[in-house]
Amino acid sequence: MSQAEPVDYAPAVAETPLGSGMGVRLSVMMFLQYAIWGVWAPILNVYLAGLKDFQLADGTPNNGRIGLIYMTLPIASIIGPFIAGQIADRYFAAQRFLAVSQLLGGVILLVVARLTGFAEIFIGMLLYNLVYAPTIAISNSITFHHWPNERFTRIRVWGSISWIVIGWVFGILWLEKIGPRFGTPAMVHCIYFAAGLSFIYGLMAFFLPHTPPSKQQGGNPLAFLEAVRMMRVPAFAVMAIVSFFVAMELQLYFALGGTFLNSLGVPESRVGPALTAGQICEMVMMVILPFVLRKIGFRLTMALGIAAWALRDFAFSIGQPAPLVLGAISLHGVGYAFFFTVIFMFTDAIAPKDIKSSAQSFLASVTIGCGMLIGSLLAGPISTACDNQWSKIFLVPAILCAVCCVVF
C-alpha cells in the first residue's frame, strides 16, 4: 500500500433514496448471507470427522480429505464470480441473480445432507458453492450501490451478528434443547439449516432494492477483464497479493479450527458457539472501524487485522491453558473486520463505476478463491508434516501471517 494517511476518499452517494426501509432490507440481506455460511463452515469439519470416509486407519480425522471439502468454496470462488460479476454488471439485475442462486443452492444442500462418501460430498459441495460463492460479492455490490461507502459497516455488521446467532441457535438451542425432543440431533443438521436459510434468502431477495446492470457502454464490454487490469494500480496490486497469502491462513483456521477445539475437549454442540467469540469481537470492531479508518488509514488498519490473526494462531500453537485458546478466538474478529472488510471497502472506493461488481468479484476470487484453495490443499500436508500435532500445525499459519504483516 502506498498511502498510510487517514482515509481520503469521497463519501459514496447512494444511487437510490435511503428511506423506504432501505437499511432494513440490506441488513436482512447481509444477515441471511452470512447465516447460511456461518451455520456450516465452522462445524462441517466436526461432522465430516465422524464419517468413515474422512478418518485415518486409527480413527483420527483425515485433515487432508476434510481440507479438500473446504476447497470446494475456493474453487467456486475462482470460477463463479467472474461470470456472476459480468452478468450483474452488464445484463441481469443483481437482486434477481441473488434470488435464483440461493433457491438453487437450497435444493443442492438438501441432496448433500444425505450423502456420506468423500467423492459424492466433494461433488455436491462443489456444485453448491458454485452457486453460493458469487453471492458474497454480489451482496456487497448491492449494498454499495444503494448505501454510502463510509456507512457500509452499518450493514455489514449484520453478517457478524448472524454468524453469532446461528452458531448459538444451532449449537445450543437445537443440538442441546429442541433437537433431542424430536430424536437424536446430529451435526449433519447444520446442512439442513443452511438449506432452509437459503430458501428464505432466495424468496426475500426478490424484495431487495432493484439493482440494474450498468447502462454505460464505454470501455471493454468484458467487465471482469477491466477488473483484472486494476492490478496495474500499485496500491490495489499490493493489497491483492497480500490478501492472497492471508486468505491461505484463514482457510486453515476454517478447515481445522473446529476439530482442534473438539480435540481440546470442547463438546461438538459447543464448538460452534465457542467459535462465535470471533464474530462477537468482529461486531464490536465493525462499529469502531470507521473511526479507525479515519484515524490511521487503510494500510495500518489492514496491518492490524493481519497481526491479530498471527497472534491468534500463536495462541493456538501454545494450546494451553484453555482460557488463552478460547480468548484468542476473539482475535479472529479483529482480523476479519480490519482486514477482510476493509479490502472490499478499498476496492469499491477505487474501482470505476461500471465494473464495481466485477472488481468485488475479482478480489473475492483472489482471496476466497485462490488463497483459500491453496490453504485447503495445504491442510493435509501440513498436518502430516507436523505429525498431526496441533502445536506444530498452527505454528505454520502464525508465521505466515507474521511475515505478511511485516511485508505489508
Backbone torsions as a table, in degrees:
resi	resn	phi	psi	omega
1	MET	NA	138.7	-175.1
2	SER	-98.9	-6.5	-178.1
3	GLN	-125.9	129.7	177.8
4	ALA	-113.1	-6.6	-177.2
5	GLU	-74.1	169.4	-179.7
6	PRO	-56.1	159.6	-178.3
7	VAL	-55.8	133.6	-178.6
8	ASP	-127.7	11.2	-179.6
9	TYR	-74.7	152.9	178.9
10	ALA	-75.7	137.6	179.7
11	PRO	-56.5	134.4	178.0
12	ALA	-68.0	149.2	179.1
13	VAL	-108.6	123.3	-179.9
14	ALA	-59.2	138.6	-176.9
15	GLU	-88.1	-6.0	174.1
16	THR	-137.1	158.0	-178.4
17	PRO	-56.7	145.7	-179.0
18	LEU	-83.3	-3.9	178.9
19	GLY	-81.0	-159.3	177.3
20	SER	57.3	35.4	177.7
21	GLY	69.1	22.9	-178.2
22	MET	-57.7	-48.8	-178.8
23	GLY	-62.2	-36.9	179.7
24	VAL	-65.7	-46.2	-178.9
25	ARG	-64.3	-42.2	179.0
26	LEU	-67.5	-36.1	178.9
27	SER	-67.0	-41.8	177.2
28	VAL	-63.5	-40.9	176.8
29	MET	-57.6	-48.2	-178.0
30	MET	-67.5	-35.4	178.3
31	PHE	-60.9	-49.5	-178.4
32	LEU	-69.2	-36.5	-179.5
33	GLN	-54.8	-45.1	-175.8
34	TYR	-94.6	-17.3	174.3
35	ALA	-65.9	-39.6	179.3
36	ILE	-61.5	-47.0	179.8
37	TRP	-68.8	-41.5	-174.2
38	GLY	-70.2	-20.2	-178.2
39	VAL	-80.4	-22.8	-179.2
40	TRP	-115.1	-33.5	-173.7
41	ALA	-58.6	-44.7	-177.3
42	PRO	-71.2	-25.5	-170.6
43	ILE	-122.0	-1.2	178.0
44	LEU	-59.9	-33.4	179.8
45	ASN	-64.0	-34.5	177.9
46	VAL	-67.0	-42.4	178.1
47	TYR	-64.0	-46.7	-178.7
48	LEU	-63.4	-36.3	-179.3
49	ALA	-62.3	-18.1	179.0
50	GLY	-90.5	-5.5	178.2
51	LEU	-91.5	142.0	-175.6
52	LYS	-58.3	-39.0	-178.0
53	ASP	-69.8	-7.7	-179.2
54	PHE	-118.9	28.5	178.6
55	GLN	-125.7	147.8	174.3
56	LEU	-78.3	176.7	-177.1
57	ALA	-59.4	-31.2	-178.5
58	ASP	-88.9	5.7	177.0
59	GLY	89.7	-3.7	178.2
60	THR	-79.2	158.0	-177.9
61	PRO	-60.3	138.5	174.7
62	ASN	-89.0	90.1	-175.0
63	ASN	-63.1	-25.1	177.4
64	GLY	-64.5	-49.3	-179.9
65	ARG	-69.4	-38.4	177.2
66	ILE	-62.1	-41.6	178.2
67	GLY	-61.6	-35.5	179.2
68	LEU	-67.2	-34.2	176.1
69	ILE	-66.1	-41.8	177.3
70	TYR	-67.9	-17.8	178.9
71	MET	-71.8	-18.4	-177.0
72	THR	-63.2	-34.0	177.5
73	LEU	-68.1	-46.0	175.3
74	PRO	-59.0	-42.2	178.7
75	ILE	-59.3	-46.8	-179.8
76	ALA	-64.4	-32.0	-178.7
77	SER	-73.9	-17.6	175.0
78	ILE	-83.9	-42.9	-175.1
79	ILE	-80.9	-51.1	-170.2
80	GLY	-67.2	-48.0	-172.4
81	PRO	-60.8	-32.2	179.5
82	PHE	-61.3	-44.3	179.4
83	ILE	-69.7	-44.4	-178.1
84	ALA	-63.5	-43.5	179.6
85	GLY	-63.2	-40.2	177.9
86	GLN	-61.9	-43.9	-179.0
87	ILE	-65.7	-47.6	-176.8
88	ALA	-69.3	-31.1	180.0
89	ASP	-78.2	-28.3	-168.3
90	ARG	-119.6	-37.1	-165.2
91	TYR	-125.4	-30.6	-164.7
92	PHE	-130.4	132.3	178.8
93	ALA	-56.3	132.1	-173.2
94	ALA	-61.3	-39.8	-176.8
95	GLN	-67.7	-31.9	177.4
96	ARG	-72.7	-38.2	175.6
97	PHE	-60.2	-42.4	179.3
98	LEU	-61.3	-44.4	-177.6
99	ALA	-62.8	-49.6	-178.6
100	VAL	-63.3	-41.9	-179.2
101	SER	-61.8	-44.1	-177.4
102	GLN	-70.6	-37.8	178.3
103	LEU	-65.1	-43.1	177.6
104	LEU	-65.2	-39.7	179.1
105	GLY	-62.1	-37.6	178.2
106	GLY	-62.1	-40.2	178.8
107	VAL	-63.9	-44.4	-178.8
108	ILE	-63.4	-40.3	-179.3
109	LEU	-63.6	-35.1	177.5
110	LEU	-61.6	-32.9	177.4
111	VAL	-74.8	-44.6	-178.1
112	VAL	-59.7	-35.9	-177.3
113	ALA	-62.2	-19.2	-177.7
114	ARG	-99.1	2.3	-178.3
115	LEU	-95.5	152.3	-179.4
116	THR	-132.7	-19.0	-178.1
117	GLY	-83.2	153.9	-177.9
118	PHE	-61.8	-51.4	-175.4
119	ALA	-62.1	-44.1	-176.7
120	GLU	-71.1	-35.7	176.8
121	ILE	-67.9	-38.7	178.4
122	PHE	-60.5	-47.7	-179.6
123	ILE	-64.6	-43.4	-179.2
124	GLY	-62.5	-45.3	179.7
125	MET	-69.4	-30.7	176.6
126	LEU	-66.1	-45.8	178.2
127	LEU	-61.7	-42.7	179.6
128	TYR	-61.6	-49.0	-176.0
129	ASN	-69.2	-22.1	174.9
130	LEU	-64.2	-28.7	177.4
131	VAL	-96.1	-22.6	-179.9
132	TYR	-85.2	-43.6	-173.2
133	ALA	-52.2	-45.1	-179.1
134	PRO	-62.6	-24.4	-175.8
135	THR	-71.6	-19.2	177.6
136	ILE	-63.5	-50.1	179.6
137	ALA	-70.2	-37.2	-178.1
138	ILE	-65.9	-38.0	178.3
139	SER	-65.2	-38.0	174.6
140	ASN	-62.5	-43.6	-177.7
141	SER	-63.2	-42.4	178.4
142	ILE	-61.1	-42.4	179.5
143	THR	-63.3	-48.2	-179.3
144	PHE	-63.6	-29.5	-179.0
145	HIS	-69.6	-33.6	-173.4
146	HIS	-112.3	-1.5	-172.1
147	TRP	-138.6	139.5	-179.2
148	PRO	-58.5	140.4	-178.1
149	ASN	-55.2	-46.5	-174.4
150	GLU	-70.1	-9.9	177.3
151	ARG	-109.8	14.9	-178.5
152	PHE	-59.7	-37.5	-176.5
153	THR	-63.1	-24.7	178.1
154	ARG	-65.2	-28.3	176.6
155	ILE	-88.5	-46.0	-175.7
156	ARG	-63.1	-27.8	-179.1
157	VAL	-60.3	-25.4	179.6
158	TRP	-69.7	-20.6	172.0
159	GLY	-68.3	-39.1	176.5
160	SER	-66.4	-43.6	179.6
161	ILE	-60.8	-42.4	-177.8
162	SER	-65.5	-37.7	179.2
163	TRP	-61.9	-39.8	178.7
164	ILE	-67.7	-50.4	-176.4
165	VAL	-60.0	-48.4	-176.0
166	ILE	-68.3	-31.8	177.7
167	GLY	-63.9	-42.2	179.8
168	TRP	-77.4	-38.3	178.9
169	VAL	-61.7	-45.9	-178.4
170	PHE	-74.2	-47.6	-174.8
171	GLY	-69.4	-47.9	-175.4
172	ILE	-94.3	-54.2	-174.4
173	LEU	-66.8	-45.5	-176.7
174	TRP	-83.5	-58.1	-173.9
175	LEU	-65.3	-31.8	-174.8
176	GLU	-105.5	-29.3	-172.7
177	LYS	-107.5	-62.6	-172.2
178	ILE	-85.2	-44.8	-176.1
179	GLY	-52.4	-46.1	-178.6
180	PRO	-58.3	-22.5	179.2
181	ARG	-72.2	-19.4	-178.9
182	PHE	-111.0	13.8	-177.5
183	GLY	127.3	-160.2	179.9
184	THR	-93.2	109.7	179.5
185	PRO	-67.4	146.0	-177.7
186	ALA	-128.5	158.5	179.7
187	MET	-62.4	-25.3	179.9
188	VAL	-62.6	-20.1	179.9
189	HIS	-63.3	-17.6	177.6
190	CYS	-62.5	-30.6	178.5
191	ILE	-72.2	-40.0	176.9
192	TYR	-64.1	-39.6	176.5
193	PHE	-59.7	-44.3	179.9
194	ALA	-62.3	-39.0	178.9
195	ALA	-63.6	-45.7	179.8
196	GLY	-61.8	-42.3	178.1
197	LEU	-65.2	-33.8	178.3
198	SER	-63.7	-41.5	178.6
199	PHE	-64.7	-42.3	178.9
200	ILE	-63.1	-44.7	-179.7
201	TYR	-62.9	-43.0	-178.8
202	GLY	-60.1	-43.1	178.7
203	LEU	-68.9	-41.1	-178.8
204	MET	-66.1	-31.6	-176.4
205	ALA	-61.1	-28.3	178.5
206	PHE	-64.6	-19.1	-178.5
207	PHE	-101.4	7.1	175.9
208	LEU	-72.3	159.0	179.2
209	PRO	-59.3	140.0	-178.1
210	HIS	-62.7	126.7	-179.9
211	THR	-125.3	85.8	-174.6
212	PRO	-74.0	160.0	174.2
213	PRO	-66.0	156.7	-179.1
214	SER	-63.8	141.5	178.5
215	LYS	-92.7	-4.4	-179.2
216	GLN	-68.9	140.1	-176.3
217	GLN	-110.1	-9.6	-176.6
218	GLY	-74.3	165.4	175.9
219	GLY	79.7	-173.9	-178.9
220	ASN	-68.1	127.0	179.6
221	PRO	-65.7	-17.8	176.3
222	LEU	-92.6	94.0	-172.2
223	ALA	-60.8	-33.6	-175.9
224	PHE	-70.0	-26.9	175.8
225	LEU	-67.4	-37.2	176.1
226	GLU	-65.7	-35.8	178.8
227	ALA	-65.0	-41.0	177.8
228	VAL	-61.9	-37.0	-178.5
229	ARG	-68.2	-11.5	175.1
230	MET	-64.4	-14.9	176.5
231	MET	-64.1	-12.8	175.9
232	ARG	-75.1	-15.4	175.6
233	VAL	-81.5	114.4	-173.1
234	PRO	-52.4	-46.4	-177.8
235	ALA	-61.8	-42.0	179.5
236	PHE	-68.0	-39.8	-178.6
237	ALA	-63.1	-45.5	179.7
238	VAL	-62.4	-44.5	179.7
239	MET	-60.4	-44.3	-177.7
240	ALA	-65.1	-41.8	-178.5
241	ILE	-66.3	-47.0	178.6
242	VAL	-63.9	-38.4	178.6
243	SER	-60.0	-35.8	178.9
244	PHE	-59.4	-48.2	-177.9
245	PHE	-71.5	-37.9	178.6
246	VAL	-65.1	-36.1	179.1
247	ALA	-64.8	-28.6	175.5
248	MET	-59.6	-44.6	179.0
249	GLU	-64.6	-40.9	-177.8
250	LEU	-60.9	-38.8	-179.6
251	GLN	-69.2	-34.4	175.7
252	LEU	-63.0	-37.0	177.2
253	TYR	-65.1	-45.4	179.6
254	PHE	-64.5	-44.1	-173.6
255	ALA	-74.5	-29.6	-172.8
256	LEU	-115.0	-16.6	-173.7
257	GLY	-59.3	-43.0	-178.1
258	GLY	-65.0	-47.6	179.5
259	THR	-67.4	-30.5	176.6
260	PHE	-62.6	-48.9	179.2
261	LEU	-64.2	-38.8	178.0
262	ASN	-60.8	-37.6	179.5
263	SER	-69.4	-22.1	177.8
264	LEU	-84.4	-1.7	178.4
265	GLY	103.9	5.2	177.3
266	VAL	-75.3	122.4	-179.5
267	PRO	-58.9	152.1	-178.5
268	GLU	-54.5	-41.2	-177.4
269	SER	-69.0	-16.7	-177.7
270	ARG	-103.9	-6.7	-179.7
271	VAL	-61.6	-49.9	179.8
272	GLY	-59.0	-51.9	177.6
273	PRO	-58.5	-38.0	179.5
274	ALA	-62.9	-40.3	-178.7
275	LEU	-70.3	-18.4	179.8
276	THR	-71.6	-7.3	174.6
277	ALA	-57.4	-32.8	177.5
278	GLY	-65.0	-41.1	-178.8
279	GLN	-74.7	-31.1	176.1
280	ILE	-62.4	-45.3	176.8
281	CYS	-65.5	-39.9	179.3
282	GLU	-58.6	-40.1	-179.6
283	MET	-61.3	-42.7	178.1
284	VAL	-65.4	-42.6	-179.5
285	MET	-63.8	-34.1	178.6
286	MET	-62.8	-35.8	-179.0
287	VAL	-67.4	-40.7	-176.3
288	ILE	-90.9	-7.9	-176.3
289	LEU	-54.7	-46.9	-180.0
290	PRO	-57.6	-36.7	179.3
291	PHE	-69.5	-39.6	179.0
292	VAL	-64.8	-43.1	179.2
293	LEU	-61.3	-42.8	179.7
294	ARG	-66.3	-29.5	-175.5
295	LYS	-83.5	-45.4	-172.7
296	ILE	-121.1	-6.0	175.6
297	GLY	86.3	176.1	-176.8
298	PHE	-63.1	-50.0	-169.2
299	ARG	-62.0	-51.5	-177.8
300	LEU	-67.1	-32.9	177.0
301	THR	-62.2	-46.3	178.5
302	MET	-64.0	-39.1	-179.8
303	ALA	-62.7	-39.4	177.0
304	LEU	-61.7	-38.7	178.4
305	GLY	-63.0	-43.5	178.9
306	ILE	-64.0	-43.5	-179.5
307	ALA	-61.2	-36.5	179.9
308	ALA	-63.1	-41.3	178.6
309	TRP	-66.6	-36.1	177.9
310	ALA	-62.5	-45.0	179.3
311	LEU	-63.3	-39.6	178.9
312	ARG	-60.5	-45.4	-177.9
313	ASP	-69.2	-33.8	175.0
314	PHE	-63.6	-39.4	177.4
315	ALA	-64.6	-41.2	176.9
316	PHE	-62.3	-37.9	-179.9
317	SER	-64.7	-38.6	176.6
318	ILE	-64.3	-43.1	170.2
319	GLY	78.4	-7.3	179.6
320	GLN	-160.1	157.0	-4.5
321	PRO	-71.6	167.5	-176.2
322	ALA	-56.0	-41.9	179.4
323	PRO	-59.2	-33.2	178.2
324	LEU	-65.4	-45.1	-178.7
325	VAL	-65.0	-48.3	-178.8
326	LEU	-66.1	-35.5	177.5
327	GLY	-68.1	-34.0	-178.8
328	ALA	-66.9	-23.5	179.1
329	ILE	-59.0	-32.7	-178.8
330	SER	-62.5	-25.7	179.0
331	LEU	-64.4	-20.5	175.9
332	HIS	-59.2	-37.6	-179.5
333	GLY	-66.2	-36.1	177.2
334	VAL	-63.4	-46.1	-179.2
335	GLY	-65.0	-42.3	-176.5
336	TYR	-68.0	-42.5	-179.2
337	ALA	-71.7	-48.6	-174.1
338	PHE	-77.2	-22.3	-179.7
339	PHE	-111.0	-61.8	-172.1
340	PHE	-65.8	-39.3	178.0
341	THR	-70.8	-41.0	-175.8
342	VAL	-66.8	-34.6	-178.8
343	ILE	-64.8	-32.4	177.6
344	PHE	-76.0	-33.7	175.6
345	MET	-65.4	-43.2	179.6
346	PHE	-62.9	-41.0	179.3
347	THR	-62.9	-43.8	179.2
348	ASP	-64.9	-32.4	-177.5
349	ALA	-69.2	-30.1	-174.2
350	ILE	-108.8	-11.7	-177.0
351	ALA	-76.7	140.3	173.4
352	PRO	-58.5	150.6	-172.5
353	LYS	-56.1	-42.3	-171.7
354	ASP	-83.3	2.1	177.1
355	ILE	-129.2	20.8	-176.9
356	LYS	-61.1	-42.8	178.8
357	SER	-63.1	-40.7	-179.7
358	SER	-69.6	-35.8	177.7
359	ALA	-64.9	-42.4	176.4
360	GLN	-62.6	-40.7	-179.4
361	SER	-67.0	-38.9	178.5
362	PHE	-62.8	-44.9	179.4
363	LEU	-64.7	-38.2	176.5
364	ALA	-62.6	-35.6	178.8
365	SER	-67.8	-38.2	179.4
366	VAL	-67.8	-39.8	-174.5
367	THR	-93.3	-72.6	-179.7
368	ILE	-63.0	-24.2	179.8
369	GLY	-87.5	-88.7	-172.6
370	CYS	-62.3	-47.3	-177.4
371	GLY	-61.5	-48.7	-179.5
372	MET	-70.2	-29.0	177.1
373	LEU	-62.1	-48.5	179.1
374	ILE	-63.2	-39.1	177.6
375	GLY	-60.3	-39.1	178.3
376	SER	-65.5	-43.2	-179.8
377	LEU	-65.4	-29.9	-177.2
378	LEU	-83.9	-15.5	-176.3
379	ALA	-56.7	-47.5	180.0
380	GLY	-67.0	-54.7	179.9
381	PRO	-58.0	-39.7	179.6
382	ILE	-64.9	-42.7	178.5
383	SER	-61.6	-43.0	179.8
384	THR	-65.5	-45.8	-179.2
385	ALA	-64.6	-28.4	-179.8
386	CYS	-95.7	14.2	178.9
387	ASP	55.5	33.0	179.3
388	ASN	56.3	26.5	176.7
389	GLN	-94.7	118.3	-175.0
390	TRP	-59.9	-33.2	-179.2
391	SER	-61.5	-34.1	178.8
392	LYS	-85.0	-36.9	-176.5
393	ILE	-59.7	-48.8	-175.7
394	PHE	-78.8	-9.8	174.8
395	LEU	-69.0	-29.3	-179.4
396	VAL	-64.8	-56.2	178.2
397	PRO	-65.2	-27.6	178.7
398	ALA	-64.2	-45.1	179.1
399	ILE	-66.9	-39.9	179.0
400	LEU	-58.2	-47.4	-179.8
401	CYS	-67.3	-37.8	178.9
402	ALA	-61.7	-42.8	178.5
403	VAL	-65.0	-43.9	179.2
404	CYS	-60.0	-40.4	-179.3
405	CYS	-63.2	-45.1	179.5
406	VAL	-64.2	-46.4	-179.7
407	VAL	-62.9	-40.1	-177.7
408	PHE	-61.8	NA	NA
